[in-house]
Amino acid sequence: MAKRDGFENHIDFVDTRVQISPPPQMKNSQILVSGAIVFKEYRRKKLFLVIKHNEEGKWEIPKITVRRGESSVRASLRMLGEQAGMNARVLEEAGRTTGVLTVNGKTIPQKTYYYLIIHKAGGEVLGFTDFEWLEYGKASNKLELKREQDMLKSANKVLKKWEREKKS
């Protein structure tokens, strides 16, 4: 459900997945995650990257845990370079989500920042089990989580606004 607290694209969620060991980096007992909503232009179409982390996994927006001392922007660029062999540029923040994870019976807050990122070069995507470049509608339908569909929608709006401003 959308939450209005001064940030238009803020969504709360609860993730009930149980992990065996605590996540490696937490800032003030909070897990920071960076999401990369990557697009590229191909034959006058905008294509968005969706990935799977494992065979049984869901289609999702690429995300990575932010390391201690690292910015969330830098974490997304690092992930795209290391796992997708991409040279990319962050255009703008597309939205945020907050929620909690349960780790070994302990509840830990999680904050995710999503960024609209333009694919510049490269892209031999090896670090994910599967990936696809899809037009907005197909990418949105492929994403299984509503909050990720909402973030993609927000990023698409940011992209359209960015393109209008670039032309003027």
C-alpha positions in Angstrom: 0.0 0.0 0.0 1.4 3.5 -0.9 2.4 5.6 2.0 2.4 9.4 1.8 5.2 10.8 4.0 6.7 13.4 1.8 8.1 11.0 -0.7 5.7 10.1 -3.5 7.1 6.7 -4.4 7.4 5.2 -1.0 5.9 1.7 -0.4 5.9 -0.4 2.7 6.3 -4.2 2.6 7.0 -7.1 4.8 9.3 -9.9 3.6 8.8 -13.0 5.6 11.6 -15.1 4.0 13.8 -16.7 6.7 17.6 -16.6 6.1 20.1 -18.9 7.8 22.7 -16.2 8.7 22.3 -12.4 9.0 23.0 -10.2 6.0 26.6 -9.1 5.9 26.2 -5.3 6.0 23.8 -3.4 8.2 23.8 0.3 8.9 22.4 1.1 12.3 20.7 -2.3 12.4 19.1 -1.6 9.0 19.8 -3.4 5.8 20.3 -1.1 2.8 19.6 -2.4 -0.6 20.0 -0.8 -4.0 17.8 -1.6 -7.0 18.8 -0.9 -10.6 16.0 -0.3 -13.0 18.1 -0.5 -16.2 16.9 0.5 -19.6 18.5 0.6 -23.1 17.3 1.9 -26.4 17.1 -0.8 -29.2 15.5 -0.1 -32.6 13.7 3.0 -31.2 12.3 1.0 -28.3 13.1 1.3 -24.6 13.9 -2.1 -23.1 14.1 -2.8 -19.4 16.3 -5.4 -17.7 14.6 -8.1 -15.6 16.6 -10.9 -14.0 16.4 -14.2 -12.0 19.0 -14.9 -9.3 18.3 -18.7 -9.4 16.3 -21.3 -11.3 13.4 -21.3 -8.7 13.6 -17.5 -8.3 11.1 -14.9 -9.3 11.7 -12.4 -12.1 12.8 -9.2 -10.5 14.6 -5.9 -10.8 18.4 -6.4 -10.1 19.2 -5.5 -6.5 22.2 -5.7 -4.3 23.0 -5.2 -0.6 24.9 -1.9 0.0 28.3 -2.4 1.6 29.4 -0.5 4.6 30.8 2.9 3.5 29.3 2.5 0.0 26.5 4.7 -1.4 23.4 3.0 -2.7 24.1 4.6 -6.2 27.6 3.1 -6.2 26.3 -0.3 -5.1 24.0 -0.5 -8.2 26.8 0.6 -10.5 29.2 -2.0 -8.9 26.6 -4.8 -9.4 26.0 -3.9 -13.0 29.7 -3.8 -13.7 30.6 -7.0 -11.9 27.5 -9.2 -12.7 26.4 -7.7 -16.0 29.6 -6.4 -17.5 27.9 -3.0 -18.1 28.9 0.5 -18.3 25.9 2.4 -17.1 24.9 5.8 -15.8 22.4 6.7 -13.1 19.8 9.2 -14.2 17.7 9.7 -11.1 16.2 8.0 -8.1 12.9 6.2 -9.1 11.6 5.3 -5.7 12.0 3.8 -2.3 10.6 0.9 -0.3 10.9 0.0 3.4 10.0 -3.1 5.2 11.3 -5.8 7.5 13.1 -9.1 7.1 13.0 -11.9 9.7 16.4 -13.4 10.2 16.7 -16.2 12.7 13.6 -15.0 14.5 14.8 -11.4 14.7 13.1 -8.6 12.8 15.4 -6.3 10.9 14.3 -3.1 9.0 15.2 -2.9 5.3 15.3 0.1 3.1 15.6 -0.2 -0.7 16.5 2.6 -3.1 15.6 2.1 -6.7 17.5 4.0 -9.5 16.7 4.6 -13.1 19.8 3.7 -14.9 20.7 3.9 -18.6 22.8 1.1 -20.2 25.7 2.8 -22.0 27.9 -0.2 -23.2 28.8 -3.8 -22.6 26.4 -6.2 -21.2 27.5 -9.8 -21.3 25.2 -10.7 -18.4 26.8 -13.6 -16.6 26.1 -12.9 -12.9 22.4 -13.9 -13.0 20.8 -17.2 -13.7 18.6 -15.6 -16.4 17.8 -12.2 -17.8 15.7 -10.6 -20.4 15.5 -7.1 -22.0 11.8 -6.3 -22.4 9.5 -3.4 -23.3 7.9 -1.7 -20.4 4.5 -3.6 -20.5 6.1 -7.0 -20.9 8.7 -6.2 -18.2 6.0 -5.1 -15.8 4.0 -8.3 -16.5 7.0 -10.5 -15.9 7.8 -9.0 -12.5 6.0 -11.0 -9.9 6.0 -8.6 -6.9 3.6 -5.7 -6.9 6.1 -3.3 -5.3 8.6 -4.0 -8.1 5.9 -3.4 -10.7 5.2 -0.1 -8.9 8.9 0.8 -9.0 9.1 0.1 -12.7 6.1 2.2 -13.3 7.6 5.1 -11.3 10.9 4.7 -13.2 9.0 4.8 -16.5 7.4 8.1 -15.5 10.8 9.5 -14.4 12.2 8.4 -17.8 9.4 10.2 -19.7 9.9 13.3 -17.7 13.7 13.1 -18.2 13.3 12.8 -22.0 10.9 15.8 -22.1 13.4 17.9 -20.2 16.3 16.7 -22.4 14.4 17.9 -25.5 13.7 21.3 -24.2 
